[in-house]
């Protein structure tokens, strides 16, 4: 049998392809390594420049200090982001990484710090680690300014009750001492405390409710007065909106508001204001017939329209209710002995509610 001739040309081509492919792969490997090397070098140099720049102050020429508050339990990522927003550091990522490398992430202390853009991240973090001699104070909704002053004194702050009241009254701050949890420097006096509160009010109310304020049927000052009444009259968010709507409707129809809370304010103002007594009954629960006839612009039984100013310091919910009240067919309301609201469309229904829920 004759052998089939070998296809030498085909064999040569296959071997040549194998050799060229192998040669190509050998050449390709060094090329990829060189790209990787230069890429790593670029990242290293770029990272070094970024790190060096991030170590510098945000603005060395800006010496003005601002108050920066760290709340208890606030995540370091949020602290870093707020530092960037306030123009105090260049990179929140760097700040977090730096604290992690130094093992300081969990050593940041809550407090009010005075910081400037001329400070380095190391200086800022150093203050955060050292901490401050600050103290938390929670101001609840519905208190008069006198009660808040007494609370600050009881908490150990160097607040003079007479100076506190005179400053609040002269600057028209009743209604603007915004209820919230605050971190005050332990040595803070009236001016510092009120400045911190004013900043919070500006942020959460004036700026935070900008659209609601613009769309309200009332001026902001009148809305704040209405909110202070709503705060003392209603307990829940739903009731606050309904009560605000009832009171606004009475105002628009020239009805007297006939709100007990305004009379309580008037009575206590005459009995307690000059005593500076923290134990004075600032909100008398029982009002006599003579109390309802008290001569005061705050007596909403004798005077039409809103009182001349807020009767307490309302919270955000009551302010929102005053700015955006709920319309209803009701004209009257009462709060029973358990604090539940009962509404009425007519004076007859209102009288029945009084007999049923208040004269039991």
ABEGO torsion letter per residue (X at the ends): XBBBBBBAAAAAAAAAAAAAAAAAAAAAAAAAAAAAAAAAAAAAAAAAAAAAAAABBABAABABBBBBBBBBGBBAAAAAAAAAAAGABABAAAAAAAAAAAGAAAABBBEBBBBBAABBAAAAAAAAAAEBBBBBBBBBBGBBAAAAAAAAAAAGBBBBAAAAAAAAAAAGABGABBBBBBBBBAABBAAAAAAAAAAAAAAAAAAAAAAAAAABABBAAAAAAAAAAAAAABABAAAAAAAAAAAAAAAAAGBBAGBAAAAAAAAAAAAAAAAGBAABBABBABBBAAAAABBBAABAAABBEBBABBABBBBAAAAAAAABBBBBABABBBBBAAGBBBBBABAAAAAAAAAAAAAX
